[in-house]
Amino acid sequence: MTWQVEAEKWLTQENLEATLKQQLINEENNRDLMEDSFYTNLSFGTAGLRGELGFGTNRMNIYTVRKAAQGLASYIKDYGKSARNRGVVIAYDSRHLSAEFGLEVAKVLGCNGIRSFLFDELQSTPLLSFAIRELNTFSGVVITASHNPAEYNGLKVYGEDGGQVTLEAANAITAHTEKIEDLFSIGVMEEASLLAEGLLTYLDQDMSNRYLKRLDGILLDGQLDKQLSIVYTPLHGAGGKLVAKGLEVAGFTNVTIVSEQAIPDPNFTTVKYPNPEEAQAFDMALTYGHKVTADILIATDPDADRMGVAVRDAQNDYVFLSGNQIGALLVHALLEDKLQRGTLPDNGVVIKTIVTSELGRAIANNYGVKTLDVLTGFKFISEKVLEFEGNSASTFLMGYEESYGYLIGDFVRDKDAVQASVLIASVAARYKANGQTLLEGLHGLYEQYGFYLEGLESIQLKGKTGMAKIDEIMTYFRSTPLSSAFTQPLAVIEDYEAGYSVDVQTGIQHSLDLPTANVLKFKLADATWFAIRPSGTEPKIKFYFGVKADTQVESDEHLSAIKADVMTIVENVIAQSV
């Protein structure tokens, strides 16, 4: 079916939702927009949907949400009456139509005889994960586009363990969705009927209270300066109440909330991108920080699974920490705390992704703790936590990724900015009690383990042509000899789609014991590496870089050199593409 035929089907749909109908009529002559909206179906990826809001099969709207919900419903029904009765927890963030989409999911599930537990107000992704385990539901859904711009929304699906669905489950749900030929024929049950028949239950503040009680298990022992001055911003998202309450429960009383950004706002009016990975997201927090002379600034993204930190330095300016730096500080603090308490297990494991800094591994090695690498995506960390539950060979200590996602207490099975905010505040309070800042603590780690430095470059390539260019870039790096393209010799190439690594000098191949993924990683003869992967949630291709040297200056030089070499190749590929 051509995009024109699909567009005509929408235009002539008698009962098309009124707002979508008007948008479609207004843009009917905008060929580029119409083609991009209808040329493909918004795909159910490794855990769900994400895309721009709007009309069409390639956009987030009530019809594509219903399709995903029906795919999930059919998957649940495959597991019988018990799965239907256990039901699904549904949460949503502050984005446009998030609450409406959450109810639409419940309406589709109910029409299939499946119970839903829907939060009565916006809530964070980690609380959704916690609630699945607490209520023993079969699945969970959160309506969010995480840190994407305001024009996006999404739907993520979770398994009964509280982690994002496995690849196998995602494939099964996808197979069910692909059987749906008519978006407009999916059945829904109205809210009043759902409530009357016991197919919909609203969840209140009680679930948050249960979650907060579990934070005790991640607090550090010993001397902490609880007068640490903290400025916190939820960036208009769902984390405001839970993070603030978490810091309070942990004993931090000197906390200032960025009041303008504590208001849920789907337009994220006061910030360009609600992403704590980017310094601009801290602009208002910086103003507050200078006003109250805060020790640290904390920001969480709209669904409160990612957390960023800025630290006041000796000149009373604020320095932004990378996700890798925050992760290293947390790993060190946790392992040192367990060592001092005498609770560090012999079989402890720290889990990180293949594009995360090697500094965490170096720290863990020093404590006799194993570090396990998994593919990019926190679902793979969660799967390992579940695997560890089933045997006594490994004990989970912490999981993290460079993109500002951290998990400490396994009562949640996705990255958790609430836990991370409480723990980083505790780490800062410990350093402050010893007359140091987080920056000085980080510098101490560099002095001990080496100056690790990482970088990230992203290229946004939207639409059909953008996807083609991303494919061309991956094909070039996968098929073109690059042994002499860098200042250091190329030593190892890891192709996670092919499932093997290659020693460049000998040509010997080794299997990679990880699921297949469209990711390439190149290791040079020194400690330099870079990796390439298309984003699974945005129209971007990402380039990750890592170096290690004896001094900060050398690390800066090495990082600049490898970035320049790689990005020059990329620019040439894009320039030559059709």
ZAPAFI-18074 format. One record per residue (C-alpha): residue number from 0; residue in one letter; x, z negated, y negated. Coordinates in nm, 2 decimals, padded with zeros to 4 digits. Example, Ala and Ser with C-alpha at 12.3 -4.5 7.8 and 13.67 -1.06 7.14 Angstrom:
2
   n res      X      Z      Y
   0   A  01.23 -00.78  00.45
   1   S  01.37 -00.71  00.11
END
This chain:
578
   n res      X      Z      Y
   0   M  00.00  00.00  00.00
   1   T  00.14  00.10 -00.34
   2   W  00.15 -00.14 -00.63
   3   Q -00.10  00.08 -00.81
   4   V -00.35  00.04 -00.53
   5   E -00.31 -00.34 -00.52
   6   A -00.34 -00.36 -00.90
   7   E -00.66 -00.16 -00.88
   8   K -00.80 -00.40 -00.62
   9   W -00.74 -00.69 -00.85
  10   L -00.89 -00.51 -01.15
  11   T -01.21 -00.43 -00.96
  12   Q -01.24 -00.78 -00.80
  13   E -01.58 -00.90 -00.91
  14   N -01.52 -01.27 -00.91
  15   L -01.15 -01.27 -01.02
  16   E -01.06 -01.60 -01.20
  17   A -01.15 -01.55 -01.57
  18   T -00.81 -01.62 -01.73
  19   L -00.63 -01.40 -01.48
  20   K -00.89 -01.13 -01.53
  21   Q -00.83 -01.13 -01.91
  22   Q -00.45 -01.13 -01.87
  23   L -00.48 -00.84 -01.63
  24   I -00.70 -00.64 -01.87
  25   N -00.47 -00.71 -02.16
  26   E -00.16 -00.59 -01.97
  27   E -00.31 -00.30 -01.78
  28   N -00.11 -00.04 -01.97
  29   N  00.22 -00.23 -01.94
  30   R  00.36 -00.04 -01.65
  31   D  00.68 -00.24 -01.60
  32   L  00.49 -00.57 -01.60
  33   M  00.22 -00.43 -01.37
  34   E  00.47 -00.29 -01.12
  35   D  00.67 -00.62 -01.11
  36   S  00.35 -00.82 -01.06
  37   F  00.22 -00.61 -00.77
  38   Y  00.52 -00.43 -00.61
  39   T  00.57 -00.70 -00.35
  40   N  00.42 -01.03 -00.23
  41   L  00.56 -01.36 -00.36
  42   S  00.76 -01.45 -00.05
  43   F  00.73 -01.78  00.13
  44   G  01.10 -01.87  00.13
  45   T  01.29 -02.14  00.31
  46   A  01.05 -02.41  00.20
  47   G  00.77 -02.24  00.00
  48   L  00.69 -02.04 -00.31
  49   R  00.84 -02.02 -00.65
  50   G  00.78 -01.76 -00.92
  51   E  00.65 -01.69 -01.27
  52   L  00.29 -01.77 -01.34
  53   G  00.05 -01.48 -01.39
  54   F -00.17 -01.22 -01.22
  55   G -00.07 -01.03 -00.91
  56   T  00.07 -01.07 -00.56
  57   N  00.42 -01.14 -00.70
  58   R  00.32 -01.43 -00.92
  59   M  00.21 -01.79 -00.89
  60   N -00.17 -01.81 -00.93
  61   I -00.46 -01.97 -00.74
  62   Y -00.48 -01.68 -00.50
  63   T -00.11 -01.68 -00.39
  64   V -00.13 -02.06 -00.37
  65   R -00.44 -02.03 -00.15
  66   K -00.26 -01.79  00.07
  67   A  00.04 -02.02  00.12
  68   A -00.20 -02.31  00.18
  69   Q -00.39 -02.11  00.44
  70   G -00.06 -02.02  00.61
  71   L  00.02 -02.39  00.62
  72   A -00.33 -02.47  00.75
  73   S -00.30 -02.22  01.03
  74   Y  00.04 -02.36  01.13
  75   I -00.10 -02.72  01.13
  76   K -00.40 -02.61  01.35
  77   D -00.15 -02.48  01.60
  78   Y -00.06 -02.84  01.67
  79   G -00.42 -02.95  01.74
  80   K -00.66 -03.22  01.63
  81   S -00.40 -03.50  01.58
  82   A -00.21 -03.29  01.33
  83   R -00.53 -03.21  01.14
  84   N -00.63 -03.57  01.13
  85   R -00.28 -03.69  01.02
  86   G -00.31 -03.45  00.73
  87   V -00.10 -03.35  00.43
  88   V  00.02 -03.55  00.12
  89   I  00.00 -03.34 -00.20
  90   A  00.19 -03.42 -00.53
  91   Y  00.23 -03.22 -00.85
  92   D  00.45 -03.23 -01.16
  93   S  00.37 -03.17 -01.53
  94   R  00.39 -02.78 -01.52
  95   H  00.11 -02.54 -01.62
  96   L -00.16 -02.54 -01.35
  97   S  00.03 -02.79 -01.13
  98   A -00.27 -03.02 -01.10
  99   E -00.51 -02.73 -01.04
 100   F -00.28 -02.58 -00.77
 101   G -00.26 -02.92 -00.60
 102   L -00.64 -02.94 -00.57
 103   E -00.65 -02.58 -00.46
 104   V -00.42 -02.66 -00.16
 105   A -00.65 -02.95 -00.07
 106   K -00.96 -02.73 -00.09
 107   V -00.81 -02.47  00.15
 108   L -00.68 -02.74  00.39
 109   G -01.03 -02.91  00.38
 110   C -01.20 -02.58  00.46
 111   N -00.98 -02.58  00.78
 112   G -01.07 -02.94  00.87
 113   I -00.74 -03.08  00.76
 114   R -00.72 -03.41  00.56
 115   S -00.54 -03.43  00.23
 116   F -00.39 -03.72  00.04
 117   L -00.36 -03.61 -00.33
 118   F -00.19 -03.82 -00.59
 119   D -00.43 -03.91 -00.88
 120   E -00.16 -03.83 -01.14
 121   L  00.17 -03.64 -01.16
 122   Q  00.43 -03.78 -00.93
 123   S  00.79 -03.70 -00.84
 124   T  00.92 -03.50 -00.54
 125   P  01.10 -03.81 -00.39
 126   L  00.78 -04.01 -00.40
 127   L  00.60 -03.72 -00.21
 128   S  00.87 -03.74  00.05
 129   F  00.84 -04.12  00.08
 130   A  00.46 -04.10  00.10
 131   I  00.47 -03.86  00.40
 132   R  00.68 -04.11  00.60
 133   E  00.48 -04.41  00.47
 134   L  00.14 -04.25  00.56
 135   N  00.27 -04.07  00.88
 136   T  00.12 -03.74  00.77
 137   F  00.19 -03.42  00.95
 138   S  00.31 -03.24  00.64
 139   G  00.34 -03.26  00.26
 140   V  00.32 -03.02 -00.04
 141   V  00.46 -03.06 -00.39
 142   I  00.36 -02.83 -00.67
 143   T  00.67 -02.79 -00.89
 144   A  00.93 -02.53 -01.00
 145   S  01.19 -02.81 -01.03
 146   H  01.41 -02.73 -01.34
 147   N  01.30 -02.37 -01.39
 148   P  01.17 -02.26 -01.74
 149   A  00.81 -02.33 -01.84
 150   E  00.67 -01.99 -01.73
 151   Y  00.75 -02.08 -01.36
 152   N  00.57 -02.29 -01.10
 153   G  00.61 -02.33 -00.73
 154   L  00.49 -02.49 -00.40
 155   K  00.72 -02.66 -00.16
 156   V  00.62 -02.76  00.19
 157   Y  00.75 -03.07  00.38
 158   G  00.76 -03.17  00.74
 159   E  00.65 -03.50  00.90
 160   D  01.00 -03.65  00.86
 161   G  00.97 -03.62  00.48
 162   G  01.22 -03.34  00.45
 163   Q  01.16 -02.98  00.35
 164   V  01.03 -02.78  00.64
 165   T  01.28 -02.64  00.89
 166   L  01.37 -02.27  00.90
 167   E  01.17 -02.25  01.22
 168   A  00.86 -02.40  01.06
 169   A  00.90 -02.19  00.74
 170   N  00.92 -01.88  00.96
 171   A  00.60 -01.98  01.15
 172   I  00.41 -02.05  00.82
 173   T  00.53 -01.72  00.69
 174   A  00.41 -01.54  01.00
 175   H  00.06 -01.69  00.94
 176   T  00.06 -01.60  00.57
 177   E  00.15 -01.24  00.66
 178   K -00.16 -01.21  00.87
 179   I -00.38 -01.26  00.57
 180   E -00.48 -00.92  00.44
 181   D -00.73 -01.02  00.17
 182   L -00.62 -01.29 -00.08
 183   F -00.98 -01.31 -00.20
 184   S -01.14 -01.40  00.13
 185   I -00.96 -01.73  00.18
 186   G -01.21 -02.01  00.22
 187   V -01.21 -02.32  00.00
 188   M -01.42 -02.64  00.00
 189   E -01.53 -02.80 -00.32
 190   E -01.39 -03.13 -00.43
 191   A -01.72 -03.32 -00.40
 192   S -01.77 -03.20 -00.04
 193   L -01.41 -03.29  00.05
 194   L -01.46 -03.65 -00.08
 195   A -01.80 -03.68  00.09
 196   E -01.66 -03.57  00.43
 197   G -01.35 -03.78  00.41
 198   L -01.12 -03.48  00.39
 199   L -00.97 -03.59  00.05
 200   T -00.82 -03.92 -00.04
 201   Y -00.67 -03.99 -00.38
 202   L -00.35 -04.20 -00.39
 203   D -00.29 -04.45 -00.67
 204   Q -00.01 -04.67 -00.80
 205   D  00.02 -04.85 -00.47
 206   M  00.25 -04.59 -00.33
 207   S  00.49 -04.62 -00.62
 208   N  00.50 -05.00 -00.57
 209   R  00.59 -04.95 -00.20
 210   Y  00.87 -04.71 -00.29
 211   L  01.01 -04.95 -00.55
 212   K  01.04 -05.23 -00.30
 213   R  01.28 -05.01 -00.10
 214   L  01.53 -04.97 -00.38
 215   D  01.68 -05.31 -00.30
 216   G  01.87 -05.15 -00.01
 217   I  02.08 -04.93 -00.23
 218   L  02.19 -05.18 -00.50
 219   L  02.56 -05.27 -00.52
 220   D  02.69 -05.62 -00.45
 221   G  02.91 -05.83 -00.68
 222   Q  02.97 -05.84 -01.05
 223   L  02.76 -05.60 -01.26
 224   D  02.71 -05.60 -01.64
 225   K  02.33 -05.57 -01.65
 226   Q  02.34 -05.54 -02.03
 227   L  02.47 -05.19 -01.98
 228   S  02.31 -04.99 -02.26
 229   I  02.11 -04.69 -02.10
 230   V  01.92 -04.41 -02.27
 231   Y  01.69 -04.23 -02.03
 232   T  01.49 -03.91 -02.06
 233   P  01.25 -03.76 -01.81
 234   L  01.25 -03.43 -01.99
 235   H  00.87 -03.42 -02.01
 236   G  00.85 -03.45 -01.63
 237   A  00.72 -03.67 -01.35
 238   G  01.01 -03.91 -01.33
 239   G  00.93 -04.12 -01.64
 240   K  00.74 -04.41 -01.49
 241   L  00.93 -04.44 -01.16
 242   V  01.28 -04.41 -01.30
 243   A  01.21 -04.66 -01.58
 244   K  01.05 -04.90 -01.33
 245   G  01.34 -04.85 -01.09
 246   L  01.59 -04.95 -01.35
 247   E  01.38 -05.25 -01.44
 248   V  01.36 -05.36 -01.07
 249   A  01.74 -05.33 -01.05
 250   G  01.77 -05.57 -01.34
 251   F  01.86 -05.34 -01.62
 252   T  01.69 -05.46 -01.93
 253   N  01.88 -05.27 -02.20
 254   V  01.71 -04.93 -02.14
 255   T  01.59 -04.70 -02.42
 256   I  01.34 -04.42 -02.33
 257   V  01.34 -04.10 -02.53
 258   S  00.98 -04.14 -02.63
 259   E  00.92 -03.78 -02.73
 260   Q  01.03 -03.65 -02.39
 261   A  00.84 -03.92 -02.20
 262   I  00.52 -03.73 -02.27
 263   P  00.44 -03.48 -01.98
 264   D  00.45 -03.14 -02.14
 265   P  00.42 -02.81 -01.94
 266   N  00.59 -02.62 -02.23
 267   F  00.89 -02.86 -02.24
 268   T  00.86 -02.83 -02.62
 269   T  01.16 -03.03 -02.72
 270   V  01.41 -02.87 -02.48
 271   K  01.50 -02.51 -02.40
 272   Y  01.54 -02.56 -02.03
 273   P  01.44 -02.89 -01.86
 274   N  01.76 -02.89 -01.65
 275   P  01.99 -03.19 -01.65
 276   E  02.27 -02.97 -01.53
 277   E  02.29 -02.82 -01.88
 278   A  02.42 -03.02 -02.18
 279   Q  02.15 -02.89 -02.41
 280   A  01.89 -03.08 -02.21
 281   F  02.05 -03.40 -02.35
 282   D  02.02 -03.31 -02.72
 283   M  01.75 -03.57 -02.80
 284   A  01.91 -03.83 -02.56
 285   L  02.24 -03.78 -02.76
 286   T  02.06 -03.87 -03.08
 287   Y  01.92 -04.19 -02.92
 288   G  02.25 -04.27 -02.77
 289   H  02.44 -04.26 -03.09
 290   K  02.17 -04.47 -03.25
 291   V  02.18 -04.75 -03.00
 292   T  02.55 -04.70 -02.89
 293   A  02.44 -04.64 -02.53
 294   D  02.70 -04.66 -02.26
 295   I  02.54 -04.39 -02.05
 296   L  02.26 -04.13 -02.09
 297   I  02.05 -04.03 -01.79
 298   A  01.82 -03.73 -01.76
 299   T  01.60 -03.62 -01.47
 300   D  01.44 -03.28 -01.42
 301   P  01.06 -03.23 -01.42
 302   D  01.00 -03.33 -01.06
 303   A  01.26 -03.60 -01.07
 304   D  01.48 -03.49 -00.78
 305   R  01.78 -03.40 -00.99
 306   M  01.97 -03.63 -01.22
 307   G  02.24 -03.58 -01.49
 308   V  02.46 -03.82 -01.67
 309   A  02.66 -03.84 -02.00
 310   V  02.91 -04.11 -02.07
 311   R  03.03 -04.26 -02.40
 312   D  03.41 -04.22 -02.44
 313   A  03.66 -04.41 -02.65
 314   Q  03.58 -04.20 -02.96
 315   N  03.21 -04.28 -02.93
 316   D  03.13 -03.92 -02.83
 317   Y  02.95 -03.84 -02.51
 318   V  03.10 -03.65 -02.21
 319   F  02.88 -03.48 -01.96
 320   L  02.97 -03.54 -01.60
 321   S  02.93 -03.26 -01.34
 322   G  02.72 -03.30 -01.03
 323   N  03.05 -03.31 -00.83
 324   Q  03.19 -03.58 -01.05
 325   I  02.88 -03.79 -01.02
 326   G  02.88 -03.74 -00.65
 327   A  03.24 -03.86 -00.62
 328   L  03.17 -04.17 -00.82
 329   L  02.87 -04.25 -00.60
 330   V  03.06 -04.19 -00.28
 331   H  03.35 -04.41 -00.39
 332   A  03.12 -04.69 -00.51
 333   L  02.91 -04.69 -00.19
 334   L  03.19 -04.69  00.05
 335   E  03.39 -04.95 -00.14
 336   D  03.08 -05.17 -00.16
 337   K  03.02 -05.15  00.22
 338   L  03.39 -05.21  00.28
 339   Q  03.37 -05.53  00.07
 340   R  03.05 -05.65  00.24
 341   G  03.19 -05.57  00.59
 342   T  02.91 -05.33  00.66
 343   L  03.10 -05.00  00.66
 344   P  03.02 -04.85  01.00
 345   D  03.28 -04.69  01.22
 346   N  03.06 -04.38  01.27
 347   G  02.96 -04.34  00.91
 348   V  02.90 -03.99  00.77
 349   V  02.88 -03.84  00.42
 350   I  02.70 -03.51  00.40
 351   K  02.77 -03.24  00.14
 352   T  02.71 -02.87  00.10
 353   I  02.96 -02.60  00.15
 354   V  02.98 -02.53 -00.23
 355   T  03.03 -02.90 -00.32
 356   S  03.37 -03.04 -00.43
 357   E  03.63 -03.14 -00.18
 358   L  03.69 -03.46 -00.38
 359   G  03.42 -03.64 -00.19
 360   R  03.58 -03.56  00.14
 361   A  03.92 -03.69  00.02
 362   I  03.75 -04.02 -00.08
 363   A  03.56 -04.05  00.25
 364   N  03.88 -03.98  00.45
 365   N  04.05 -04.27  00.28
 366   Y  03.77 -04.50  00.41
 367   G  03.78 -04.35  00.76
 368   V  03.45 -04.19  00.70
 369   K  03.37 -03.84  00.83
 370   T  03.24 -03.57  00.59
 371   L  03.00 -03.31  00.72
 372   D  02.94 -02.98  00.55
 373   V  02.60 -02.80  00.56
 374   L  02.45 -02.49  00.39
 375   T  02.34 -02.50  00.03
 376   G  01.99 -02.65  00.01
 377   F  01.91 -03.02  00.04
 378   K  01.68 -02.95  00.34
 379   F  01.99 -02.91  00.55
 380   I  02.11 -03.25  00.45
 381   S  01.77 -03.39  00.54
 382   E  01.78 -03.22  00.88
 383   K  02.11 -03.39  00.96
 384   V  01.97 -03.73  00.86
 385   L  01.68 -03.67  01.10
 386   E  01.93 -03.57  01.37
 387   F  02.13 -03.89  01.32
 388   E  01.81 -04.09  01.38
 389   G  01.79 -03.96  01.73
 390   N  02.13 -04.07  01.84
 391   S  02.39 -04.35  01.78
 392   A  02.69 -04.12  01.73
 393   S  02.65 -04.10  01.35
 394   T  02.53 -04.32  01.07
 395   F  02.41 -04.16  00.75
 396   L  02.57 -04.31  00.44
 397   M  02.50 -04.06  00.16
 398   G  02.41 -03.69  00.11
 399   Y  02.47 -03.49 -00.21
 400   E  02.52 -03.14 -00.36
 401   E  02.69 -03.01 -00.66
 402   S  02.36 -02.92 -00.83
 403   Y  02.29 -03.28 -00.92
 404   G  02.10 -03.38 -00.61
 405   Y  02.18 -03.71 -00.43
 406   L  02.03 -03.92 -00.15
 407   I  02.14 -04.27 -00.06
 408   G  01.85 -04.46  00.11
 409   D  01.70 -04.26  00.39
 410   F  01.35 -04.38  00.32
 411   V  01.33 -04.05  00.13
 412   R  01.43 -03.72  00.28
 413   D  01.50 -03.51 -00.02
 414   K  01.73 -03.55 -00.32
 415   D  01.61 -03.84 -00.52
 416   A  01.68 -03.88 -00.89
 417   V  01.52 -04.23 -00.89
 418   Q  01.77 -04.37 -00.64
 419   A  02.05 -04.18 -00.81
 420   S  01.96 -04.32 -01.16
 421   V  01.96 -04.67 -01.03
 422   L  02.28 -04.63 -00.84
 423   I  02.48 -04.46 -01.12
 424   A  02.36 -04.73 -01.36
 425   S  02.49 -04.99 -01.11
 426   V  02.83 -04.81 -01.08
 427   A  02.86 -04.79 -01.46
 428   A  02.77 -05.16 -01.48
 429   R  03.04 -05.25 -01.23
 430   Y  03.30 -05.06 -01.43
 431   K  03.18 -05.22 -01.75
 432   A  03.21 -05.57 -01.60
 433   N  03.58 -05.48 -01.53
 434   G  03.63 -05.35 -01.89
 435   Q  03.61 -04.98 -01.79
 436   T  03.38 -04.68 -01.84
 437   L  03.26 -04.43 -01.58
 438   L  03.51 -04.19 -01.73
 439   E  03.80 -04.42 -01.67
 440   G  03.67 -04.48 -01.32
 441   L  03.66 -04.11 -01.26
 442   H  04.01 -04.06 -01.40
 443   G  04.13 -04.33 -01.16
 444   L  03.99 -04.13 -00.87
 445   Y  04.17 -03.82 -00.99
 446   E  04.50 -04.01 -01.01
 447   Q  04.45 -04.13 -00.66
 448   Y  04.32 -03.82 -00.49
 449   G  04.43 -03.53 -00.71
 450   F  04.27 -03.34 -01.00
 451   Y  03.98 -03.16 -00.84
 452   L  03.79 -02.93 -01.07
 453   E  03.49 -02.71 -01.01
 454   G  03.29 -02.44 -01.20
 455   L  02.97 -02.24 -01.17
 456   E  02.88 -01.90 -01.31
 457   S  02.53 -01.76 -01.27
 458   I  02.41 -01.41 -01.35
 459   Q  02.04 -01.36 -01.40
 460   L  01.91 -01.02 -01.27
 461   K  01.53 -01.01 -01.29
 462   G  01.28 -00.78 -01.12
 463   K  01.31 -00.51 -00.87
 464   T  01.63 -00.36 -01.01
 465   G  01.79 -00.70 -01.05
 466   M  01.74 -00.77 -00.68
 467   A  01.90 -00.44 -00.59
 468   K  02.21 -00.53 -00.81
 469   I  02.23 -00.87 -00.64
 470   D  02.24 -00.69 -00.30
 471   E  02.51 -00.45 -00.42
 472   I  02.73 -00.74 -00.53
 473   M  02.70 -00.92 -00.20
 474   T  02.76 -00.59 -00.01
 475   Y  03.08 -00.52 -00.22
 476   F  03.23 -00.87 -00.16
 477   R  03.13 -00.85  00.21
 478   S  03.28 -00.51  00.28
 479   T  03.57 -00.46  00.04
 480   P  03.93 -00.58  00.12
 481   L  04.03 -00.84 -00.15
 482   S  04.36 -00.97  00.00
 483   S  04.56 -00.88 -00.32
 484   A  04.29 -00.93 -00.58
 485   F  04.38 -01.29 -00.68
 486   T  04.68 -01.48 -00.81
 487   Q  04.71 -01.66 -00.48
 488   P  04.69 -01.49 -00.14
 489   L  04.35 -01.48  00.03
 490   A  04.36 -01.70  00.34
 491   V  04.02 -01.73  00.49
 492   I  03.68 -01.56  00.45
 493   E  03.37 -01.73  00.57
 494   D  03.06 -01.51  00.61
 495   Y  02.76 -01.73  00.68
 496   E  02.53 -01.44  00.74
 497   A  02.76 -01.29  01.01
 498   G  02.82 -01.65  01.14
 499   Y  03.20 -01.64  01.15
 500   S  03.52 -01.70  00.95
 501   V  03.82 -01.47  00.95
 502   D  04.18 -01.57  00.91
 503   V  04.30 -01.29  00.67
 504   Q  04.66 -01.28  00.80
 505   T  04.59 -01.28  01.17
 506   G  04.24 -01.13  01.18
 507   I  04.13 -01.41  01.42
 508   Q  03.76 -01.50  01.40
 509   H  03.60 -01.84  01.45
 510   S  03.23 -01.92  01.48
 511   L  03.06 -02.11  01.20
 512   D  02.84 -02.38  01.34
 513   L  02.57 -02.35  01.08
 514   P  02.25 -02.15  01.05
 515   T  02.28 -01.80  00.91
 516   A  02.25 -01.76  00.53
 517   N  02.35 -01.49  00.28
 518   V  02.65 -01.68  00.16
 519   L  03.02 -01.58  00.14
 520   K  03.31 -01.83  00.08
 521   F  03.67 -01.73  00.01
 522   K  03.96 -01.97  00.05
 523   L  04.30 -01.90 -00.11
 524   A  04.64 -02.01  00.02
 525   D  04.64 -02.31 -00.21
 526   A  04.33 -02.54 -00.24
 527   T  04.14 -02.28 -00.45
 528   W  03.81 -02.15 -00.32
 529   F  03.51 -01.96 -00.44
 530   A  03.17 -01.89 -00.29
 531   I  02.89 -01.64 -00.37
 532   R  02.52 -01.67 -00.29
 533   P  02.19 -01.54 -00.43
 534   S  01.97 -01.82 -00.56
 535   G  01.68 -01.90 -00.33
 536   T  01.45 -02.00 -00.61
 537   E  01.55 -01.79 -00.92
 538   P  01.64 -01.43 -00.99
 539   K  02.01 -01.52 -01.00
 540   I  02.33 -01.47 -00.81
 541   K  02.56 -01.77 -00.83
 542   F  02.94 -01.80 -00.81
 543   Y  03.10 -02.14 -00.73
 544   F  03.46 -02.22 -00.78
 545   G  03.69 -02.51 -00.68
 546   V  04.05 -02.59 -00.74
 547   K  04.29 -02.89 -00.70
 548   A  04.62 -02.96 -00.88
 549   D  04.85 -03.25 -00.97
 550   T  04.74 -03.26 -01.33
 551   Q  04.43 -03.18 -01.54
 552   V  04.61 -02.90 -01.73
 553   E  04.71 -02.73 -01.40
 554   S  04.35 -02.76 -01.27
 555   D  04.21 -02.60 -01.59
 556   E  04.46 -02.31 -01.56
 557   H  04.38 -02.25 -01.19
 558   L  04.00 -02.26 -01.25
 559   S  04.02 -02.02 -01.55
 560   A  04.23 -01.78 -01.34
 561   I  04.01 -01.76 -01.04
 562   K  03.70 -01.73 -01.25
 563   A  03.85 -01.44 -01.45
 564   D  03.95 -01.26 -01.13
 565   V  03.61 -01.29 -00.96
 566   M  03.39 -01.22 -01.26
 567   T  03.59 -00.91 -01.35
 568   I  03.52 -00.77 -01.01
 569   V  03.15 -00.86 -01.05
 570   E  03.13 -00.69 -01.39
 571   N  03.28 -00.37 -01.25
 572   V  03.03 -00.37 -00.96
 573   I  02.73 -00.41 -01.20
 574   A  02.86 -00.14 -01.43
 575   Q  02.89  00.10 -01.14
 576   S  02.55  00.03 -00.99
 577   V  02.26  00.27 -01.05
END
